[in-house]
Amino acid sequence: MLGDFKRFTSKRIVQAIQENERESRREFLLQRFAHEAVNSSNVKRYQFWRHDNKPIELWSNKVIFEKINYIHQNPVEERLVYKAEQWVYSSAIDYAGEKGMLEGVVVAK
């Protein structure tokens, strides 16, 4: 089930990056995903997700918000943006009270 999720989401995200003409980092992102795929035996073109899985039980609101914050801060930590809300493919902007480009984002409160 997790493998299906990763396959589906990675294809959709890569497709969104490829098709978004306003994405100024398109070449950088696709090159990075392609570079990671070279080191993978079971990925042909783009490696988006890590292969290891560390499931975390979301047993409280505190833990849920810690993980949401961690995800939102990844592009900042990688120095791709200065603020989490600047990452186009993130729900961080939705959490900042604005509408992001992704449909169906549910903001946990």
C-alpha positions as CSV (number, residue, x, y, z in Angstrom):
1,M,0.0,0.0,0.0
2,L,2.8,2.5,0.8
3,G,4.6,1.5,-2.4
4,D,1.5,2.3,-4.4
5,F,1.2,5.7,-2.7
6,K,4.8,6.5,-3.4
7,R,4.5,5.4,-7.1
8,F,1.4,7.4,-7.6
9,T,2.5,10.6,-5.8
10,S,6.0,10.6,-7.3
11,K,4.6,10.4,-10.8
12,R,2.1,13.1,-10.2
13,I,4.5,15.5,-8.5
14,V,7.2,15.0,-11.2
15,Q,4.5,15.5,-13.9
16,A,3.3,18.7,-12.2
17,I,6.9,20.0,-12.1
18,Q,7.4,19.1,-15.8
19,E,4.2,20.8,-16.9
20,N,4.3,23.9,-14.8
21,E,5.9,26.5,-17.1
22,R,6.2,28.9,-14.1
23,E,8.4,26.5,-12.2
24,S,11.7,28.3,-12.2
25,R,13.5,25.4,-10.6
26,R,12.2,22.8,-13.0
27,E,15.6,21.8,-14.4
28,F,17.3,21.8,-11.0
29,L,14.6,19.5,-9.5
30,L,14.5,17.1,-12.4
31,Q,18.3,16.8,-12.5
32,R,18.4,16.1,-8.8
33,F,15.7,13.4,-9.0
34,A,17.5,11.9,-12.1
35,H,20.8,11.9,-10.2
36,E,19.2,10.0,-7.3
37,A,17.7,7.5,-9.7
38,V,21.2,6.6,-11.0
39,N,22.0,5.1,-7.6
40,S,18.8,3.1,-7.4
41,S,18.4,-0.4,-8.9
42,N,14.6,-0.3,-9.2
43,V,14.0,3.3,-10.4
44,K,14.3,4.1,-14.1
45,R,14.1,7.9,-14.5
46,Y,13.4,9.9,-11.3
47,Q,13.9,9.0,-7.7
48,F,11.5,11.1,-5.6
49,W,11.0,9.2,-2.4
50,R,13.5,7.6,-0.2
51,H,13.6,3.8,-0.1
52,D,13.6,3.4,3.6
53,N,10.4,3.7,5.5
54,K,10.1,4.8,9.1
55,P,6.4,4.8,9.9
56,I,5.5,7.1,12.8
57,E,2.3,6.7,14.7
58,L,0.4,9.9,14.8
59,W,-1.2,9.4,18.2
60,S,-1.7,13.0,19.3
61,N,-2.3,16.5,17.8
62,K,1.2,17.5,19.1
63,V,2.9,14.7,17.1
64,I,0.8,15.5,14.0
65,F,1.8,19.2,14.1
66,E,5.5,18.3,14.7
67,K,5.5,16.1,11.6
68,I,3.6,18.7,9.5
69,N,6.1,21.3,10.6
70,Y,9.0,19.0,9.8
71,I,7.6,18.4,6.3
72,H,7.1,22.1,5.7
73,Q,10.6,22.9,6.8
74,N,12.4,20.4,4.6
75,P,12.7,22.8,1.6
76,V,14.0,25.5,4.0
77,E,16.6,23.2,5.4
78,E,17.7,22.2,1.9
79,R,18.0,25.9,1.1
80,L,15.5,25.7,-1.7
81,V,13.5,28.6,-0.2
82,Y,13.8,31.1,2.6
83,K,10.3,30.4,4.1
84,A,8.2,27.3,4.0
85,E,5.3,29.1,2.4
86,Q,7.5,29.9,-0.7
87,W,7.7,26.2,-1.7
88,V,5.1,25.9,-4.5
89,Y,4.3,22.2,-3.9
90,S,3.8,22.6,-0.1
91,S,0.7,23.0,2.0
92,A,2.7,25.5,4.2
93,I,1.0,28.4,2.4
94,D,-2.4,26.9,3.3
95,Y,-1.3,26.8,6.9
96,A,-0.3,30.5,6.6
97,G,-3.9,31.4,5.8
98,E,-3.6,31.6,2.0
99,K,-4.6,29.3,-0.8
100,G,-1.8,27.2,-2.3
101,M,-1.8,25.7,-5.8
102,L,-2.5,22.2,-4.5
103,E,-6.2,21.1,-4.5
104,G,-7.8,19.3,-1.6
105,V,-5.5,20.5,1.2
106,V,-7.1,20.1,4.6
107,V,-5.5,22.3,7.2
108,A,-5.4,20.5,10.6
109,K,-6.3,22.7,13.5
